[in-house]
């Protein structure tokens, strides 16, 4: 998820309501978060490099660790693993805010984020199940299809049309995914349907997330502070149905051999899930869009390479061509989007400069 910083606006209700001071608290300004204190004390460069390394490490390692737990360790309970990740993220976000002041908590009415929490539960479950039933390469390439899917959903339901040059850049992405899918060594109908459903739910989640960050004036971590525990609650009743929780069954989770080593790996995946969310917030806040997207391309390349190195993916030329074609389309589309952002920023600067010149001319 990305972090969106909306400008603060004072509503009519906040003007009309009198100031209320909680018992035991004074009106002194709140202490800056740990993140702000690190930057203010001259450690900005080290924080930026550390954030990028943390994001790269956690984002690549969580895919490899999840796949290792599911395939090599036989923990074939993707929904249970998702529930555990939400619980870990909720607990560690609480500790990070309360004990370390990593981010500032803001009040929010829970019913407003319930839809987003349900979407988060759906997309993370489907993502983990896609990783469980598909190869790492196919899983990662299908995630790339989120961007074209968002374009289609916004065109159909939000009347937002994409420029033809951007549509052209997405063409190799779609063709590459088709080629990779047709030549994947672990292709199966069940895994393909799960991956396709995951793409649709993930696209809806990203659209809702961007909208709610603006309307509720919350950044990514503040929003996730509320959605993670709600997602865990929404998911809890369905986990025993999606995974085998029948005590008498030999394939039940209760029959799984939870050795200290296996528990350590599962616990590590929960910590990595939390680190991914934290590091995304840090990287977006400290780097340019170019840097963040280049980092994303590097992560995709490493994750796909891990399928060849660790999980026995055969070296098929057609499959490799599909992955390469997908990556070319992703880089091309990203380049065009960044060009649009730079041109928009220049036009805003020119407009503000023109307004200042007009104001100075009009003044006596």
C-alpha positions in Angstrom: 0.0 0.0 0.0 1.2 3.5 -0.6 1.1 6.4 1.8 -1.0 9.5 0.8 -0.7 12.7 2.8 -3.8 14.8 2.5 -3.9 18.5 3.4 -5.6 19.2 6.7 -8.9 20.9 6.6 -10.9 22.3 9.5 -14.6 21.2 9.3 -17.5 23.1 10.5 -18.1 20.6 13.3 -14.6 21.0 14.6 -15.1 24.8 14.8 -18.5 24.6 16.6 -17.4 22.0 19.1 -15.7 23.3 22.3 -12.3 22.2 23.3 -12.4 19.1 25.5 -9.4 18.2 27.6 -9.1 14.6 28.8 -8.6 14.0 32.4 -5.0 13.5 33.3 -3.7 15.2 30.2 -2.6 18.8 29.6 -2.7 20.9 26.5 1.0 20.7 25.8 1.9 19.9 22.2 2.3 16.2 21.4 5.8 14.8 21.3 7.2 14.3 17.7 7.2 10.7 16.5 10.3 8.6 16.5 10.5 8.8 12.8 10.5 12.6 12.9 13.1 12.8 15.7 15.5 10.6 13.7 15.3 12.8 10.7 15.6 16.0 12.7 18.8 14.8 14.4 20.8 14.8 11.2 20.3 11.0 10.4 18.2 11.6 7.3 20.6 9.9 4.8 21.1 6.9 7.0 17.4 6.6 7.7 16.7 6.7 3.9 19.2 4.0 3.0 18.1 1.9 6.0 14.5 2.2 5.0 15.2 1.1 1.4 17.3 -1.8 2.6 14.6 -2.8 5.1 11.8 -2.6 2.4 13.9 -4.6 -0.1 14.8 -7.3 2.5 11.3 -7.7 4.0 9.4 -7.6 0.7 11.5 -10.3 -0.9 12.0 -12.4 2.2 8.3 -12.6 3.1 7.5 -14.2 -0.3 10.3 -16.7 0.0 9.5 -17.4 3.7 5.8 -18.0 3.1 6.5 -20.3 0.1 9.1 -22.2 2.2 6.7 -22.6 5.1 3.9 -23.9 2.7 6.0 -26.1 0.4 9.1 -27.2 2.3 7.6 -27.3 5.8 4.2 -28.5 4.7 2.2 -25.7 6.4 -0.6 -25.8 3.8 -2.9 -23.5 5.8 -2.8 -20.2 3.9 -5.8 -18.6 5.6 -4.5 -19.4 9.0 -1.1 -17.9 8.1 -3.0 -14.8 6.9 -4.8 -14.5 10.2 -1.6 -14.8 12.1 0.0 -12.0 9.9 -2.9 -9.7 10.7 -2.6 -10.4 14.4 1.2 -9.8 14.4 0.7 -6.6 12.4 -1.9 -5.3 14.8 0.1 -6.1 17.9 3.3 -4.6 16.5 1.6 -1.5 15.2 0.2 -1.0 18.7 3.6 -1.4 20.3 5.3 0.8 17.7 2.8 3.6 18.3 2.4 3.3 22.1 6.0 2.5 23.2 8.2 3.9 20.4 6.1 6.7 18.9 6.8 5.5 15.4 3.6 7.2 14.1 0.9 9.3 15.6 -2.5 7.7 16.2 -5.6 9.6 15.0 -9.2 9.0 16.1 -11.3 7.3 13.5 -14.9 5.9 13.4 -14.5 2.2 12.9 -17.6 1.8 10.6 -15.9 4.1 8.1 -13.0 1.6 7.6 -15.0 -1.6 7.8 -15.3 -2.0 4.0 -11.5 -1.5 3.7 -10.8 -4.0 6.4 -12.9 -6.6 4.7 -11.2 -5.9 1.4 -7.8 -6.3 3.1 -8.8 -9.6 4.6 -9.9 -10.8 1.2 -6.9 -9.7 -0.8 -4.3 -11.0 1.6 -6.0 -14.4 1.9 -6.2 -14.8 -1.8 -2.6 -13.6 -2.2 -1.3 -16.2 0.2 -3.5 -18.9 -1.3 -2.2 -18.0 -4.8 1.3 -18.4 -3.5 0.3 -21.8 -2.0 -1.2 -23.2 -5.2 1.1 -21.6 -7.8 4.7 -21.1 -8.5 6.5 -18.0 -7.2 7.1 -16.7 -10.7 3.4 -17.1 -11.7 2.3 -15.6 -8.4 4.5 -12.5 -8.9 3.6 -12.0 -12.5 -0.1 -12.2 -11.7 0.3 -9.5 -9.1 1.5 -7.2 -11.9 -1.9 -7.5 -13.5 -3.3 -5.4 -10.7 -2.4 -2.2 -12.6 -4.4 -3.1 -15.8 -7.3 -4.3 -13.7 -7.4 -1.0 -11.8 -7.5 0.8 -15.1 -10.5 -1.3 -16.3 -12.4 -0.9 -13.0 -11.9 2.9 -12.9 -13.0 3.2 -16.6 -16.2 1.1 -16.0 -17.3 2.4 -12.6 -15.5 5.7 -11.9 -15.4 7.2 -15.4 -11.6 7.6 -15.3 -10.1 7.1 -18.7 -6.4 6.3 -19.4 -4.4 7.9 -22.1 -3.7 5.8 -25.2 0.1 5.9 -24.7 -0.4 4.4 -21.2 -2.8 1.8 -22.6 -0.1 0.9 -25.1 2.5 0.5 -22.3 0.2 -2.0 -20.6 -0.1 -4.2 -23.7 3.2 -6.0 -23.2 2.3 -6.5 -19.5 -0.9 -8.3 -20.4 0.8 -10.3 -23.2 3.7 -11.3 -20.9 1.2 -12.5 -18.3 -0.6 -14.6 -20.9 2.7 -16.1 -22.1 3.9 -16.8 -18.6 0.6 -18.4 -17.6 0.5 -20.6 -20.7 4.0 -22.0 -20.1 4.1 -22.2 -16.3 5.3 -25.5 -15.1 2.8 -25.6 -12.2 -0.2 -24.3 -14.1 -3.5 -25.5 -12.6 -7.1 -24.3 -12.8 -7.6 -24.0 -9.0 -4.5 -21.8 -8.6 -5.3 -19.7 -11.7 -8.8 -19.0 -10.4 -7.5 -18.0 -7.0 -4.8 -15.7 -8.5 -7.4 -14.1 -10.8 -9.8 -13.4 -7.9 -6.8 -12.1 -5.9 -6.0 -9.6 -8.7 -9.6 -8.2 -8.7 -9.9 -7.9 -4.9 -6.5 -6.4 -4.6 -7.4 -3.8 -7.3 -10.6 -2.8 -5.4 -8.7 -2.7 -2.1 -6.1 -0.3 -3.6 -8.8 2.0 -5.0 -10.7 2.1 -1.7 -7.4 2.6 0.3 -6.4 5.6 -1.8 -9.8 7.2 -1.5 -10.1 6.6 2.3 -6.7 8.0 3.0 -7.8 11.3 1.5 -11.3 11.4 2.9 -10.3 10.4 6.5 -6.9 12.3 6.4 -4.9 9.3 7.6 -1.6 8.0 6.2 -1.1 4.3 5.4 0.1 3.3 8.9 -2.6 5.2 10.7 -5.2 3.6 8.5 -3.8 0.1 8.9 -3.7 0.6 12.7 -7.5 0.3 12.5 -7.9 -2.1 9.6 -5.5 -4.8 10.7 -7.4 -5.9 13.9 -10.8 -5.6 12.1 -9.5 -7.7 9.2 -8.4 -10.4 11.7 -11.9 -10.4 13.3 -13.6 -10.6 9.9 -11.4 -13.5 8.8 -11.6 -15.5 12.0 -15.0 -17.2 11.4 -14.0 -18.3 7.9 -10.5 -19.7 8.6 -11.8 -23.1 10.0 -13.9 -23.4 6.8 -11.1 -22.6 4.3 -8.4 -24.5 6.2 -8.7 -28.0 7.8 -9.4 -27.4 11.4 -11.2 -30.7 12.0 -9.5 -32.3 15.1 -10.0 -35.9 13.9 -8.6 -35.4 10.4 -5.0 -36.6 9.7 -4.5 -33.5 7.5 -5.8 -31.1 10.2 -3.8 -28.2 11.5 -4.0 -29.9 14.9 -2.1 -32.8 13.5 0.7 -30.6 12.1 4.0 -31.1 13.8 4.8 -27.7 15.3 8.5 -28.1 16.0 10.5 -25.1 17.4 12.1 -24.6 14.0 8.8 -24.6 12.2 7.3 -22.3 14.8 10.2 -20.0 14.3 9.7 -19.8 10.6 6.0 -19.1 10.9 6.7 -16.4 13.5 9.3 -14.9 11.2 6.7 -14.5 8.5 4.5 -12.5 10.8 7.3 -10.2 11.7 8.2 -9.8 8.0 4.6 -8.9 7.3 4.8 -6.1 9.8 8.2 -4.9 8.5 6.8 -4.7 4.9 4.1 -2.3 6.0 6.4 -0.2 8.1 9.2 0.0 5.4 6.7 1.0 2.7 5.6 4.0 4.8 9.3 5.0 5.4 10.4 4.6 1.8 7.5 6.6 0.3 8.1 9.3 2.8 11.8 9.6 2.2 12.4 9.0 -1.5 11.2 10.1 -4.9 8.7 8.1 -7.0 11.6 7.1 -9.3 13.6 5.6 -6.5 10.6 3.8 -5.1 9.6 2.3 -8.4 13.1 1.2 -9.3 13.3 -0.5 -5.9 10.0 -2.2 -6.8 11.3 -3.5 -10.1 14.4 -4.9 -8.3 12.2 -6.7 -5.8 10.2 -8.3 -8.6 13.3 -9.5 -10.4 14.7 -11.0 -7.2 11.4 -12.7 -6.2 11.1 -14.3 -9.7 14.8 -15.3 -9.6 14.1 -17.0 -6.2 11.7 -19.4 -8.0 14.6 -20.7 -10.2 17.1 -20.8 -7.3 15.1 -22.3 -4.4 11.9 -23.8 -5.8 12.9 -25.9 -8.8 11.5 -23.7 -11.6 12.7 -25.2 -15.0 14.6 -22.8 -17.3 12.0 -22.6 -20.1 12.8 -20.0 -22.8 9.2 -19.1 -23.5 8.3 -18.7 -19.8 11.4 -16.5 -19.4 10.3 -14.4 -22.4 6.9 -13.9 -20.8 8.4 -12.7 -17.6 10.8 -10.4 -19.5 7.9 -9.0 -21.6 5.9 -8.3 -18.4 8.8 -6.4 -16.8 9.4 -4.3 -20.0 5.8 -3.2 -19.9 5.9 -2.4 -16.2 9.1 -0.3 -16.6 7.6 1.5 -19.6 4.3 2.3 -17.9 6.1 3.5 -14.8 8.3 5.8 -16.9 5.3 7.4 -18.5 3.5 7.9 -15.2 6.5 9.5 -13.6 6.8 11.9 -16.6 3.2 12.9 -16.1 3.9 13.6 -12.4 6.9 15.7 -13.2 4.9 17.7 -15.8 2.1 18.2 -13.3 4.5 19.5 -10.7 6.0 21.9 -13.1 2.6 23.3 -14.2 1.7 23.8 -10.6 4.9 25.7 -9.9 4.3 27.9 -13.0 0.7 28.6 -12.0 1.8 29.6 -8.5 4.6 31.8 -9.9 2.1 33.5 -12.3 -0.3 34.2 -9.4 2.4 35.8 -7.3 3.5 38.0 -10.3 -0.1 39.1 -10.8 -0.5 39.9 -7.1 2.7 41.9 -7.0 1.7 43.9 -10.1 -1.7 44.7 -8.7 -0.4 45.9 -5.4 0.3 49.7 -5.2 
